[in-house]
Amino acid sequence: MRVARDAEIAAMTIEECLRLDTPLRDDLEALDYEVRDLVARIRREARDAGTDDTTFVKASTTVLLSIAAGLIACAAEESRAVFDARAFAASADRAARWASERRLRSFVAGEA
């Protein structure tokens, strides 16, 4: 993607990611699976070690958001675009709503 100097760069929506061509879409699905699996494993280990699960979930969410912000900031820098924290927050909000709807769909389908 070519971005004009000083243009803003925003994260893609889940819907945009789902419309990507393979193999990129497949790579993103693998990333999603691997990260979810890693978080679930570490979460189990933390619970087994006596860590408060709510604290772990809140802290790991902060870590994952920090990683995401770092990725989009790096992409902005590489394309000489502006990293806008408000645009990132809006992207995070859209992703949170999508995740909530996905969880509800999974629950209704008996998969949660």
HUURWO-V152582 format. One record per residue. PSI is psi in radians with two decimals (NA if undefined). Layout:
# HUURWO-V152582
psi = {PSI:PSI}
This chain:
# HUURWO-V152582
psi = {2.26:2.24:2.34:2.56:2.35:0.15:2.74:2.59:2.38:2.69:2.70:2.71:2.85:-0.72:-0.72:-0.71:-0.71:-0.39:-0.06:2.65:2.69:2.63:-0.11:-0.77:-0.73:-0.69:-0.71:-0.64:-0.69:-0.73:-0.80:-0.85:-0.82:-0.75:-0.78:-0.75:-0.76:-0.80:-0.75:-0.73:-0.83:-0.66:-0.77:-0.79:-0.69:-0.75:-0.76:-0.53:-0.01:0.15:2.48:2.14:-0.70:-0.73:-0.76:-0.81:-0.79:-0.75:-0.72:-0.56:-0.74:-0.75:-0.81:-0.67:-0.66:-0.73:-0.80:-0.77:-0.69:-0.69:-0.81:-0.59:-0.69:-0.76:-0.69:-0.77:-0.77:-0.56:0.15:0.69:3.01:2.29:2.05:2.02:-0.57:-0.71:-0.66:-0.75:-0.69:-0.68:-0.73:-0.67:-0.78:-0.74:-0.67:-0.73:-0.71:-0.78:-0.69:-0.77:-0.68:-0.75:-0.74:-0.77:-0.74:-0.70:-0.79:-0.61:-0.04:0.31:-0.17:NA}
